[in-house]
Amino acid sequence: MVRRSRYLILLCLVLVLIYIQQSSVLHAKQESTESQTEEGGPEEGESEEEEPEEPIRKFSLEIPEPSGANGYYTHKPEVRLTHESKRGVTRYRLTAAGDVTAEGKLEKEGMIIREFAEGENHLQVWMEDEEQNKVEGYEEKVTLKIDTQAPELRMDVSGGGRAWHREKAEIYAEAVDPVSGIEKIGCFTEGELTGQTEKSKTVFTIRRSSTAGQAVTVMVTARDQAGNESRRTEKVHIDGQAPIVQIKGASDYLITSRPVALAYEVDEENILAETQEETVWENVDGQRSVLTDGTWVSHGTKKILERTLREDGVYRMRLQAKDQAGHRAESELQVIIDQKNPIIRKIDQLQGKYMKKFSWNYPAGEWIFDFTTYVYEIRLDGRLYPAGEEVTEEGWHSLEVRAEDAAGNTATAKAGFVIDHSVPKIQFLDVEDGKRYEEKVTFRVKTEKKEDQIDQIWINGERQRTDPGKAAYQYTLEEYGNYEVQVKASDRAGNQTEESILFQVAEKKNPLQKIADPLIRRLGLSEQKNSREEGKELEDRGKASPWIIGSMFMTAGIAGGGGWLILRKRNRKR
């Protein structure tokens, strides 16, 4: 084995020596030929021994135009490299990010270079001669930018894609492209550009509302510097308006005397989440109840409930609605139904009444009763009467009150009354104050006006029986003595008066007593007293008067007899 290796080495050395020898011979011939050419060539008749060498020709490099923007290839190109020369070699080297991705040499024909990486690729092509020396002017360096991938795009909807958004929705977009970088991010709503930015991270606000519950289509695009584009699409539900709620058929705070037909109406362009209706009826007695009649009926985007209010009372309606986006709407209405006339009180109490004066100063709420508000007017004797004014004019008066409530119901009340502030007059008939009556006396006591009445009668301090409303009484007194009669009377207006008289009932007098009476009075033996004590005095004196009267009659008889005798004598002389 060792011997064989030696033979092989020896053979190689022999071959090298032969090659060197042949190369030197060829070189010498070439120099001889060149020298002959410079000197004018060989003489005529001499034949050319060798042809001159062909010059080295430059390679051919075919690079397609960039398919993307900004000089980028969005698809990996095919670069054709062709070796055009019969001499020399064409060499190439392809590097990316500092690494050699491809290299080689061409001695004939050509090849296609495809080994391009993402990003910048640097292609160097040059030629070398037979001695591996670079041929000057036969070198090219080309940079090819490759970006075949679309940006990585992330799209998020605030609150989630299935949620309903109030008035607007926010779209969060973020794009990443590690090769060429992001050129712009755009947002389109239903195909229309909403906005765009050169930033790699942004927020777009969508304000287009949904219709009939249908979602709005939102698309976000991201484009890199090479022209690659990514797209993401989301369905977004946006409700920009609250439901429209109305209670139709009456104005707020309506007061009417007729039934009211109402329509509760909710209009929502998308989807309702909830609807609440409440009607509270408070009757005239203050009792409350909630009405539950009626059914909701759908008409397109509207829901309608119809109800008729018929009973008297206060109705308070409330209608609320909420859509899927959370918008709330509310409507309230109050209606009063009053089908009855106002009630007027106290006026009838004045009918036929007598009073010293008139003044109507009551608050309206004490004598006018109605379920609603009202207006009224008072007329006295046909003229407007200001409440609280005092009237003292005597006589008959007529009062009229008219009230009208807010529903248009009316009521009227009338009354007639008498104003009388004069005291009643008491009359004593068949008896006189200070008179003396023999044996007995019958007299009457009455008021001047029949409508007045005697309230109390006292005879010598003893109260007599009286009947309410009676205006005349008759008494007969037969017992001897002094009498005092006291009378109190009043009229219907409440005016009162009091009168009294003194008189005497005594034994019937004989002729002598009648003759002596004037003398007794002249002598001051008899004096009328108006007081009860003086009456007793008169009674005591009356017990002693028979003796005095007797002596007076005797004196009068003697005087009379003497006078008669004197008169008789005179007549005889004639």
VEXMARMAR-258927 format. One record per atom (N, C-alpha, C): x, y, z. Coordinates in steps of 0.1 Angstrom, whole numbers, plus 5000, padded with zeros to 4 digits. Layout:
N
XYZ ...
END
This chain:
574
500849885000 500050005000 500950125000 501950135008 502850245008 503550264995 503950154989 504650154976 503750224966 502450184966 501550234956 501350384957 501350434969 501150574972 502350654966 503550594968 504750664963 504750674948 504250564941 504150574926 503250674922 502150694929 501150794925 501650934927 502350964937 502951094940 504051124929 504851024925 505851044915 505151074902 504051004899 503351034886 502851174885 502351224896 501851364897 502951464894 504151434900 505251534898 505651534883 505651424877 506051414863 505051494854 503851474857 502751544849 502951704851 503251744863 503351894866 504551944858 505651874857 506851914850 506451924835 505751834829 505351834815 504551954813 503551984822 502652104820 503452234820 504352244828 505152374829 505952384817 506552284812 507352284799 506452334788 505352274786 504452314775 503952454776 503652504788 503252644790 504352744785 505552714788 506652804785 506852814770 506652694763 506852694748 505752774742 504452764747 503352834741 503552984743 504053024755 504253164758 505253224748 506353144745 507353194737 506853214723 506053124718 505453134705 504553264704 503753284714 502853404714 503653534714 504753544721 505553664721 506153684707 506553574701 507153584687 506153634677 504953594679 503853634670 503553774671 503453824684 503153964687 504254054681 505554014683 506654094678 506554104663 506254004656 506154004642 504954094637 503954104645 502754184641 503154334643 503854364653 504254504655 505254554644 506054464639 507054504629 506454504615 505154484613 504554494600 504154364595 504254264603 503754134598 504754054590 504453934586 505353854578 505353904564 506353864558 506453894544 505453824536 505253884522 504253814514 504753674511 503653604510 503953464507 504053374519 504253444531 504353364544 502853344549 502453244554 501153204559 501153244574 499853284578 499653324593 499653194601 500353194611 500453074619 499253064629 498753174636 497653174647 496753294645 495353274649 494353384650 494453454663 494053594664 494153664677 493053624686 493153634700 492153594710 490953694710 489753644712 488553724713 488453794726 488053924726 488053994739 486953944748 487053974761 486053934771 484854024770 483653964769 482454034768 481654034781 481054144784 480354164797 479054074797 478754034809 477653944812 476354024809 475253954809 473954024807 473053994820 472554104826 471754094838 470354154836 469354074837 467954114834 467154114847 466754234852 466054254864 464654304861 463554244865 462254294862 461954414871 460954494866 460554614873 459854574886 460054664897 459354634910 457854614908 457254524914 455854504913 455054574924 455754624934 455054704944 455354854943 455054914954 455255064955 456655084962 457155204959 458355254965 459555164962 459555104950 460655014946 460654884953 459554834958 459554704965 458954604955 459354484957 458854374950 457854294960 456654294956 455654224964 455554074961 456254034950 456453894947 457953874944 458553764948 459953744946 460253744931 461153834927 461453844913 462353724908 462453714895 463353614888 464453694880 465653694885 466753774879 467553684870 467553714857 468253634847 469753684846 470653594848 472153634846 472653544835 473253604825 473753534813 475253564811 476053464809 477453474806 477553484791 478053604786 478053634772 479453604766 480553594773 481853584768 482353444767 483253424757 483953294756 485053284765 485553394769 486653394778 486253434792 486953404802 486653454815 485453384821 485153424833 483953364840 483153484846 481853454848 480953554855 480653504869 480953584878 480653544892 479553634898 478753584908 477753654914 477653624929 477153714937 476953684951 475753764956 474853694963 473553754968 473553754983 473453864990 473453875004 472153945009 471753905021 470653975028 470853965043 470754085049 470954105063 472354055067 473354075058 474654035061 475053895059 474053815054 474253675052 474253645037 475153555032 475153525018 474053415016 473153455007 472053365005 472253284992 473153334983 473453254970 474753314964 475553234958 476753274951 477153164941 477953204931 478353114921 479053174909 479453094899 480053144887 479453084875 479553154864 479053104851 480153114841 480353004834 481353004823 480652994810 479452964810 478652954797 477152964801 476453004790 475053014791 474653104803 473453074810 473053164820 472253094831 471653164840 470853114851 469853214856 468953164864 467953254871 468153254886 468253374891 468553384905 467153404912 466753324921 465453334928 465653334944 466753324949 466953304963 466953434970 465853504969 465753634975 465053624989 465453694999 464853695012 464053825014 463153825024 462353945027 463254055032 463054175027 463854295030 464754325019 465854385022 466854435012 467754315008 467954294995 468854194990 469854264981 471154234984 472254304976 472854194967 472654224954 473254134943 474454194937 475554124937 476854174932 477254074920 477454124908 477854044897 479154104891 480154024888 481454074882 482053964873 483053994866 483753904857 485253894861 485753774858 487153744861 487753684848 489053714846 489653654835 490253514839 491053464829 491553334831 492453324844 492953434847 493853434859 493153474872 491853474871 490953504882 491053654887 491453734878 491453884881 490153944876 489654034885 488454104881 488654194869 487754184860 487854264848 487154394851 487954504849 487554634853 486354674844 485354734850 484254784843 483154684841 483454564845 482554454843 481954404856 481454494864 480954464877 479654554880 478654484885 477354554889 476954514903 476354624909 475754594923 474354644923 473454564927 472054594926 471354564940 470554654945 469754624957 468354604953 467754494957 466354454955 465654444968 464554534970 463754534982 462554444980 462454344989 461454244988 460554245000 459154264997 458154255008 456954185002 456854065005 455753984999 454553965008 454754005021 453753975031 452954105034 451554085036 450754195040 450954225055 450654355059 450854385073 449954295082 450454285094 449654215104 448654315111 447354295109 446354395113 445454335124 445354415135 444454375146 443354485147 442054445148 440954535149 440054485160 439654585169 438754555180 437654665181 436454615185 435354705187 435154725201 435054855206 434754875220 433454815224 433454745235 432254675240 431854555233 432654515222 432354395215 431454415203 431554335193 430854355181 429354325182 428954245191 427554215193 426754325201 427454405208 426854505217 426254615209 425154675214 424554795209 425254915215 425655005206 426355125210 425455245209 425655335219 424855465219 425555565211 424955615200 425355725192 426655695184 427655625190 428855605183 429555475188 430455425180 431255305184 432755345181 433655295189 435055315187 435755195182 436555205171 437255095165 438755115168 439355015175 440755025178 441454945167 442455005160 443154935150 444654955152 445454845150 446854835151 447454755140 448454805133 449054725122 450554725124 451154605120 452554585122 453154535109 454254585104 454954535092 456354555094 457054445097 458454455101 459454475089 458954465077 459754475065 459854615060 458754655053 458654795047 458054895056 457354855066 456754955075 455354995070 454555045080 453155085077 453155215070 452455225059 452255345051 450955425057 449855355058 448655415064 447655305068 446755355077 445655265081 444355345078 443455285071 442155345068 440955275073 439855355075 438655295080 437455335071 436655235067 435555255058 434255205065 433255295064 431855265069 430955245058 430455125056 429555105045 430155155032 431455125030 432155165018 432655305017 432255385026 432655525026 433855545036 434855625032 435955655040 435655725052 435955675064 435655735077 436855815081 438055765079 439255835083 440455745080 441655805080 442855735078 444055805085 445055735088 446255785095 447455715091 448655775092 449955715089 450455645102 449755665113 450255595125 449955445124 450755375132 450455225132 449455185142 449055275150 448055245160 447055365161 445755345161 444855455161 443455405165 442555505167 441155475171 440255555161 439255485155 438355545146 436955545153 436255655151 434855675157 433855665146 432955565148 431855545139 430555595144 429855685136 428655745141 427455715132 427655635122 426455595114 425555505121 424255535122 423355455129 422755335121 422455235129 421855125123 420355155119 419755075110 418455095106 417754955107 416554955113 415754835114 416454725121 417454755130 418154655137 419354605129 419554645117 420654595109 422054655113 423054575113 424354625117 424954705106 425954795110 426754875101 428054805098 428354795086 429654725082 430854815082 431854785090 432954865092 434254785088 435054845079 436254775074 437454865077 438454795082 439754865084 440754805075 441554885069 442654845060 443954895065 444954815063 446354855066 447254835054 448054925050 448854925038 450254955042 451154865037 452654885040 453254965029 454554995030 455255085021 455355015007 455254885007 455454804995 454154794987 453054834994 451754824987 450854704991 451454624999 450654515005 449554565014 448454505014 447254555022 446554435029 446154475042 445454375050 444054445053 443054355054 441754405057 441054325068 440254395076 439454335086 438054395086 437054325088 435654375088 434954325100 434154425106 433354395117 431954455115 430954385121 429554435121 429254505134 428854635133 428654715145 427254765145 426654755157 425254805159 425354935167 424855045160 424855175166 423455235166 423055285177 421755355178 421955495182 421755585173 422055725176 420855805182 419655745183 418555815187 417755745198 417155815207 416355755217 414955725211 414255635217 412855605212 412055735213 411055745205 410155855205 408855805212 408555865223 407355825231 406355935231 405055905228 404056015228 402755955234 402056035241 400656005245 399756105238 399056055228 398256135219 396856135223 396156235220 394656245222 394256345232 395256405239 394956505249 396156585252 395956715256 397156795260 397356775275 398556805279 398856795293 397956885302 397456835313 396656915322 395256945316 394856865307 393556885301 392456865311 391456955312 390256935320 389056935311 388356825311 387256815302 386056745309 384856775303 383656705308 383256595299 384156545290 383856435281 384856325282 384556205278 385556095277 386656135268 387856075271 389056105264 389655975258 389855975245 390455855238 391955885237 392755805243 394255815242 394955715234 396055745228 396955655221 398355665226 398855555233 400155555238 401055495226 402055575222 402855545210 404255545213 404955435209 406455425210 406955405196 407955485192 408555475178 410055455180 410555335176 411955305177 412455245163 413555315158 413955275144 414755145145 415155095156 415954975157 415154875166 415754835177 415054735185 414854785199 413654765204 413254805218 413754705228 414254745239 414554655249 413454635259 412754745262 411554735271 410654855270 409354835273 408354935272 407554925285 407255035292 406455045304 405455155302 404155115306 403055205305 402355195318 401955315324 401255315337 400255425337 398955395340 397955495341 397255475354 397355575362 396855575376 395555665376 394455605380 393255685381 392855715396 392655835399 392255875412 390855935411 389855865417 388455905416 388156025425 386956075424 386556195432 386656175447 386656045451 386756025465 388256005470 389156015461 390556005464 391155865464 390355775459 390855635458 391555615445 392655545446 393555525434 393555385429 393655365416 393755235410 394555245397 395155135393 396055135381 395255065370 395055125359 394355075347 395254975340 394654855336 395454755330 394854715316 393854775312 393154735300 394054785288 393754725276 394554765264 395654665261 395954655248 396954565242 397854645233 399154615233 400054675224 399954615210 399954695200 399854655186 401054715179 401754635170 402854685163 402454735149 402954855145 402754915132 404054955127 404754875119 406054905114 407054925126 407655045127 408555075138 407855125150 406555125150 405755175161 405055065169 404855095182 403955015190 402955105196 401655065195 400555155199 399655085209 399255155219 398155105228 397155205229 395855165228 394755265228 393855235241 393455345246 392655345259 391755465259 390455445264 389455555265 389255575280 389355695285 389055735299 387655785299 386855725308 385455765309 384955815322 385555775333 385055805346 385655935351 384856005360 385356135366 386556105375 387556195374 388656175383 389956235376 391056215383 392356255378 393056135372 393556145360 394356035353 395756085351 396656005357 398056045355 398755925347 399255965335 399755865326 401255885325 401955765324 403455765322 403855665312 404655695302 405055605292 406555605291 407255495293 408655485292 409055375282 410255405276 410755305266 412255315266 412855195264 414355185264 414755095252 415755145244 416255065233 417454985237 417954895227 419054805230 420354885233 420455005228 421655085231 421555155245 420455145252 420355205265 419755345265 419355395253 418555525253 417255505260 416855605268 415555605275 414855725271 413555705270 412555815267 411355805276 410755915280 409655915289 408756025286 407456005287 406456105285 405356085296 404956205301 403856205312 402756295308 401556265313 400356335309 399356325320 398756435323 397656445333 396356495327 395256415329 393956455324 392956445335 392056545336 391056545345 389656545338 388856445342 387556435336 386556475347 385756575344 384756625354 383456645346 382556555348 381256565340 380156615349 380456655361 379456705370 379556855373 378456925375 378457065378 379057095392 379657215394 380057255407 378857255417 379257225430 378257235440 378357365448 377257435449 377357565456 376557555469 377157575480 376457555493 376357695500 375657685511 375457805520 374557915515 374457925501 373658025496 372158005499 371757875499 370357845502 370057875516 371057875525 370757915539 370358055541 370558135531 370258275532 368758305528 368158205521 366858225516 365858265527 365158375525 364258425535 364758465548 366058475549 366658515562 366658665565 366458695577 366558835582 367858855589 368558965586 369858995592 370059145594 370859185603 371059325605 371959385594 372859305589 373659345578 374159225570 374659245558 375159135550 376559155546 377359045547 378759045543 379058905540 379458885527 379858745523 381458735522 381958675533 383458685534 383958545536 383358445530 383858305532 384858265521 385858195524 386758145513 385958055504 386258065491 385457995481 385457845483 386557795489 386557645491 385657595501 385057685509 384057645520 382657635515 382357695503 381057695499 380857655484 381957645476 381957595463 382757465463 382157355458 382857225458 382857175444 384057145439 384157085425 385457005425 385456905416 386656825415 387856895408 387557005401 388557075394 388557225399 389357295392 389457445395 388157505389 387857625394 386657695389 386857845391 385857915385 385758055386 384358085390 384058195397 382758225401 382558385401 381258415402 380958565404 379758565413 379658675421 378558705430 377858835426 376558825425 375758945422 374758965433 374659095437 373659135447 372759235441 371559205441 370559285434 370959325420 371559215413 371859235399 373259295396 373959345406 375259405405 376359325411 377459325404 378659255409 378859295424 379059185432 379259215446 380759175450 381559265455 382859235459 382859155472 383459045473 383358955485 383959035496 383259025508 383659085520 383059225522 382359285512 381859415514 380559405523 380459505532 379359505542 378159585536 376959525536 375759595531 374759615543 374359735545 373459765556 372059825551 371959845539 370659895533 369459805537 368559865544 367359785548 366459745536 365859625537 364959585527 365259455522 364559415511 364759285505 365859295495 366759185495 367859175486 367859035480 368359035468 368558905461 369958885458 370458765461 371858725459 371858605449 372858615439 372958515429 374458485427 374758355427 376158315425 376158215414 377158235405 377358145393 378858095393 378957965392 380357905392 380457825379 381657825374 382057745362 383357675365 383357545363 384657475366 385457465353 386657415355 387657405343 387157325332 386257235335 385657145324 384557215317 384057335321 382957395315 381657375321 381557295331 380357275338 379957395347 378657435347 378257555354 377257515364 377057605374 376057595385 375657735389 374457745393 373857875398 373157855411 373257945420 372457945433 371958085435 370658085440 370058215443 369458215457 369358335463 368658345476 368258485478 367058505485 366558635489 366558645504 366958765508 367058785523 366658935526 366458965539 366059095543 367059145553 367459275550 368359345560 367459435568 367559415581 366659495591 367559515603 367859645605 368659675617 367859765627 366559785624 365659855633 365059765644 365059815656 364459735667 362959715665 362359605669 360959595668 360159685678 358959725675 358159805683 357059725690 356959745704 356059675712 354859765715 353659715713 352459795715 351659725727 351159825736 350259785747 348859835743 347959745741 346559785737 345559765749 344659865750 343659865761 344159885775 345359935776 345859965789 346860085787 346960165797 347860285796 348760285808 349960345806 350860355817 350360455827 350360415840 349960495851 348460505853 347660435846 346260435848 345760345859 344560375864 343960295874 342660235869 342560105870 341460035865 340659975876 339259985875 338459935886 338059795883 338059715893 337659575893 338559485885 338759515872 339659435864 340059515851 341059455844 341459515832 341859405822 341459415810 341859325799 342759405789 343859355786 344759425777 345559325768 346059385757 346859305748 348259365746 349159275744 350559305741 350859245727 351459325718 351759285704 352959365699 353459305688 354559385680 353859445669 354559555664 353959635653 353959555640 355059475638 355159395626 354859245630 354059185621 353659045624 354858955624 355858985616 357058895615 357958905627 357759005636 358459015648 357758915658 358458895669 357958805679 358258855693 357358825703 357558855717 358258735723 359358765729 360158665735 359758635750 359558745758 359358725772 358358835777 357558785786 356558875793 356658855808 356758955815 356758945830 355659035835 354858985844 353759065851 354159055866 354559175871 354959185885 356059085888 357059075878 358158985880 357958835877 356758805874 356458665871 356458645856 357258555852 357358535837 356158455832 355658505821 354458445815 354858345804 354058265801 354358165790 354258235777 355258205769 355258265755 355558155745 355058175733 355258075723 356158135712 357158055708 358158105698 357358155685 357758265680 357158325668 355858395670 355258395682 353958455684 354258605687 353358685681 353558835682 352558905690 351458835695 350458905703 349958815714 349658885726 349158815738 348158895744 347158835751 346058905758 345958855772 345858955782 345758915796 344558985802 343958925812 342958995821 343358985835 343459105842 343859105856 342659155864 342359075874 341159105882 341459125897 342659095901 343059115915 343459255916 343059315928 343359455930 344859465933 345359575928 346759605931 347459675920 348659705922 349459775912 350259665903 350259695891 350859595881 351959665873 353059585871 354059625862 354259515851 354059555839 354159455828 355459495820 356359395819 357559405812 357559315800 357959365788 357859285776 359259295768 359759185763 360959175755 360559115741 360959185731 360659135717 361859145708 361759065698 362959055688 362359035674 363159075664 362759045651 363558935645 363358895633 364158785626 365558825624 365858955624 367258995622 368058995635 367358965646 368058955659 368059085666 367359185661 367159315668 366259285680 366559345692 365759325704 365359455710 364259455717 363859575724 363059525737 362859625746 362159595759 361359715763 360159695767 359259795771 358459745784 358059855792 357259815804 356259925807 355159895814 354159995819 353759955833 353260065840 352660045853 351160095853 350360015860 348960055861 348459985874 347160025877 346559975890 345159915887 344859815894 343559755894 343059765908 341959845909 341359865923 339859845923 339459855936 337959835938 337259955932 336059925928 335260025921 334860135932 334960265929 334660375939 333160415939 332760455951 331360515952 331460665948 330260725948 330260875944 331060955953 331060935966 331861015975 333361005972 333760875970 335160855967 335560925954 334660925945 334960985932 335161135934 334261195943 334361345946 335561375953 336061285962 337161315971 338461295964 338461215954 339761185947 340461315942 339761405936 340561525932 341161605944 340361605955 340861675967 342061595972 342061465972 343161395978 344361415969 344161425957 345361445948 345961585950 344961685952 345461825955 346261825968 345761745977 346461755990 347761665990 347961605979 349261525979 349061395986 347861355988 347661235996 347761115986 347661145974 347861035964 348861075954 349760995952 350861025942 351260895934 351060905922 351360785914 352860765914 353260645916 354660595916 354860495905 355860515899 356160425887 356960305891 357560315903 358360205907 357560105915 358059985916 357259885923 357259915938 358259975944 358260015958 357260125960 357160215951 356160325953 354760265951 354660165944 353360105942 352860035956 353859985963 353559925976 353160035985 353860145985 353460265993 352060305991 351760315978 350360355974 349360255980 349760135980 348760025985 348560046000 349660076007 349660096022 348760216025 348960326017 348160446020 346660416017 346460336007 345060306004 344360236015 345060166024 344360096035 343960206046 344660316047 344260426056 343260526051 343160526038 342360626031 340860626035 340260506038 338860516041 338560616053 339360616063 339060706074 339260856070 340260876062 340461006058 339361046049 339060956040 337960986030 336661016038 336360936048 335160956055 335061086062 336161136068 336161266074 335961376064 336561346052 336461446042 335061456037 334361336036 333061346031 332161416042 332361396054 331561456064 331761616063 333061656061 333261796060 332561846048 332761766037 332061816024 330561816026 330061726034 328561726035 328161846043 328861886054 328461996062 328562126054 329762126046 329962246038 328862256027 328462146022 327462136012 326162176017 325862136029 324562166035 324462316038 325562366044 325562516046 325462596034 326062546024 325962616011 324562616005 323862506008 322562496002 321562586010 321762596023 320862686031 321062826026 322362866024 322663006020 321963036006 322062945997 321562955984 320062965985 319362895994 317962895995 317463036000 318163096010 317763226015 317863326004 318863325996 318963415985 317863415975 317363295973 316363275963 314963335969 314763325982 313563375987 313563525987 314663585989 314763735989 314363785975 314663715965 314363755951 312863745949 
END
